Amino acid sequence: MIGLSKETKEKWEKFIEIINTALDIFLPCEKEEPQELYKAIRYAVFSGGKRLRPTLTLAAAESLDLDPKIVLPQACAIEMIHTFTLVHDDLPDIDNDDFRRGKPTVHKVFGNDIAILAGDALFACAFKTALRGSLPDEKKIKILKEITNALCYKGVIEGQVADIKYSKKNPSLEDMIFVHTHKTGKLIEASVMVGVLASDANGEVQDLFRKFGKNIGLAFQIKDDLLDAYGDEEKVGKKLRKDFNKVSAAIILGKERAEEMMFKLVEEAKENLRKAVGEKGKFLEELANFIITRES
């Protein structure tokens, strides 16, 4: 969390603690059968992630005068889905990664078969978790629609397919934007919107938050591309320079233009956030800044 103010860092750490405690409750115990599956799930979830996506959910709700704990089950559902995508992305038939966050990936520890099933189980558990809590049923339905739209149709899964497809040709800028706004951006956008949909925000405010989420989602993946091309492998926690044959902003635009696009996206995101909630969005603004200044 380099570059964050002390206040923001402490607040984020508090959110992480709340999220981790809730995840521990919502996930099956590894002492239950089948133990190997549940151990794999917990290994994947508790591997040291920054919990950015569920934090965005809680922070968006809070900026709209809602107690963030009310949307905690839905925030945890977002993190379960994010973890499911990582477990499957790391598999040999997709990205073939041996390390994630500095630790061996799930399939390296538990085998490909259990890794696939652990991802499937996390996906299912996410929807069960999203239905928990005290939010009114009509809001839960809106949130579930947001999450499912982010995943498939024209969502994360299509983005992953496009990433595989376009890596076999010379991808264009338009190809890159499609992949990045879907494979990565859609879930970040949904993370923000889940917190918004839990509130009583009107349509105009919702639209401003959606623009914020879309922009930081695309900026996040551009930063990932830059880290892959120019980052420190020890800090990032996985093997780098692997995306040169894939859809990478660092390759398509070059370092300077990619950074310029990333900074512009975040500035526009923050402008929309200020229009929506003014000073109440300060923490979200700092999270947006972190997305493009992080080292992992």
N, C-alpha and C positions, 0 to 999 in steps of 0.2 A: 504493500500500500504506500509506496514511495510517492512523495509529492502531495499527499493529502494533509489538510489541516488536522491538528490534534483533535479538535471537536468532531470532525467527520470520521476520522479513523476510529475514535472511541465509539461513535454511534454505529458504524459498520460492524465493528467487533461485537457490539451488543446484539445487533441483528443476527450475526452469524451464530452466536451462542443460542439465541432463541430458536433459530431455524434448526440447528443441530439437535437440540433437545427434542423438538417436535418430530424430526425425522426418526430419531431413535425410538420414539413412541409409535409412530405410524408404520414403520417397517417391521416385518416379521423377525422374531428372535432367532439367532443362529443356532440355538440349542434345539429348536424344533426340527422335525423332519420335513423335507429332505435337507439335512444340515449343509451339504455341499452347495446347494442352490442358495440358501439364505446367507451363508458365509460369503459367497461370491457377490451377492447383492450389496451386503454391508461393506465389503472390501471396495466395491466400486463407488458407493455413495460417500463413504468416510475416508476418502483418499487425500483430503487436504484442499479441496476446492475453495474458491473465494466466495461462493454463494452469491454471485453477482445477480443472477436472474431472480431468485426469490427475494433478494434485497430490493431490487427494482419494484417488485410487486408491493412489498410492505411500504416502501418509501412513497410510491405513487398514491397509495391509499392514505397514508399519513398526510401528504401534502393537500389532500382534499378533505381534511378534518375527520378522517375515520381512524378509529383505533386500529393500528396495523395487526394486532393479534387476532382480530376478527377474520382476517383473510389469510391467516397462517396456514391452514390446511391446503388452500389453493396454491399458496406460494411453494409449499413443500411438493405439491403435485408437479409444479413446473420444474423443480430441481430433479425429481425422479425421471421426468421425461428427458431432461437435458442429459442426465447420466446414462439413460438408455441409449441415446444417440451416440454418446462417446464410446460406450462398450461395443456397439455394433460397428461404428466407424473404424475402430482400432483393429478389427478382425482382418486376417490375412487376405480375404477376397475383396476388401475395400481399401483401407489405407495401410494395412499391414504394419502397425506400430507396436514396438516392443515395450515402450515406456509411456507413461502418462503421469504428469505431475511428479516426475522423478522416481516413480515406482513402476514395477513390471505391470503391464496391462492385464486385464482380467483373464483373457484367453491364455496368456503366458503362465498364469498361476493355476487356473482351474481347467484349462483346456477349451478348445473351440466350442464344443457342444454345450458345456455349462455356461459359457459366456453368452452364447446365443439365447439360451433359455433365461439367463439372468436378465438380459435386456428385455425379453418378452415379459417377464414377471414384473419388472419395474414399470413398464408401459401400462400393464393392467392395474397395478397397485396405485399408479398415479390417479386414475379415474375414480377408483374407490376412495382415495384420500380427498379428491376434489369435492366429493359429495358430503364430506364431514363438516362440522362446525355449525355456527348459528346464523349464517347468512340466510335470507329468505330463499325459498326454492326457485323463484323466478330469476334471482340474480345468479344462483348456481347454474341454471340452465344457460344464461347468457355467457357465463364464464366457460362452461364446457364447449359451447359453440365456438368461442374465441380460440380455445386450445386446439380443438379438432381442425378448425380452418387453418391454424398455423402449421399443423402437421401434414395434412393431406386434405384437401385438394389445392394444388398450387402452393404448397408449403415446403416444410423441411425435407420431406421424403423426395418430392420432385426435384428439389435443389440438389440433393445428393445424387440422384440419377443423372441430372444435367452435368454435375461435376465430373462424373465418370465418363459421360458421353463426350463432353467438350475437351477432356484431357487427351483425346485421341485425334484432335485436330488443332489448328492454330486458333485459339479462342479470341473473339473480338471483345471490345469494351462492353458491348451490349450483352454478350455471353457472361462476362464476369459479373456484371451488375445483377443479372438474373440469378446466377448461382448464389452470389453472396446475400442478396436480399431474401432468398428462400432458404437455402441450407442453414444459414446462421441467423440472418436478420429476422425471420418470421417468429422465431421463438423469443427473441429479445423484445420484439414489438409486443408479442402476446404477454410477456412478463409484465410489461408496463400496463397494458390494457386490463389485465386481470384485476390489478389494484384499482384501476379507474372504474371498471364495471361493478365493483363491489360498493362503490360510493353512489351518491345521487347526482353526479356531475351531469350537466346538460349536454346536448349534442355538440355544441360549439367547443366546449371544453374537451370533450372526448376526441374530437377531430384534431385539436391541437396536441393532445397527448399522443395520438396515433402518429402524427408527423414526427414528434420527438422520438418515439420508439423506432420508427422506420429509419430515421437518420442515424441514431446511435447504433442500430443493428448493422447497417452497412459499414459504418466507421469501424466497428469492432472487428469485422472480418478483414478489412483493409489493413488494420493494425496487425492482425494475425499473419497476414501475408508478409508484411514488413519484418515482423519478428522472425519468420521462417527464413527470410532472405538475409537479414542482417543482425539477428539477435544472438544472444549468448545461450548456448545449449544448456549450460548448467542452470541458468536462471529460468529458462523456459520449461525445462524438465522433460524434454523429449528430443528425439533426433530431428535436426533441422536440415535445411537445404533439400527437402524432399519434394517441394511443390513446384519445382522448375518445369515439370512436364504437365502441370495441372493449371487450373484457372486461377492465376495469381495477379493481383493488382500490381505487385512489385515488378513483375515481368512485363505485363501489358502496358503499364503506364510509366514504369521507372520509379525510382525512389522519390524524386522531387515532386513529380506530378501526383503520385499516390498520396504523399503526405499533404499536399495542397488540397486534394479532394477530401481527405479525411478531416482536416481542420475545418474546412468549409461546412461539411455535414454537421459537425458538432456545434459550430456557431449557430447555424440555422436551427438546430435542435433546441439549443438553449433559448433562442429568441422565442420560439413557439411555447416553450415551457413558461417563460416569463409572462407571456400573454395569458396563459391559462391560470397560473396561480401566484405570480409575482414572487415575492421573497420566500413564500412557503416551499418553493421548489429548489431552494439553495442546496440541499443535500443531493438531490437528483442532478443538479448542475455539476457538482463536484464528482459524482459518479461518472458523468459524461466525460469530464476532463480526464479522469483516471483511465477510462477506456483507451484513450489515445496516447497516454504517457506511460502506461504500464510496461514492465519488462518481462512479463510472463503471461 
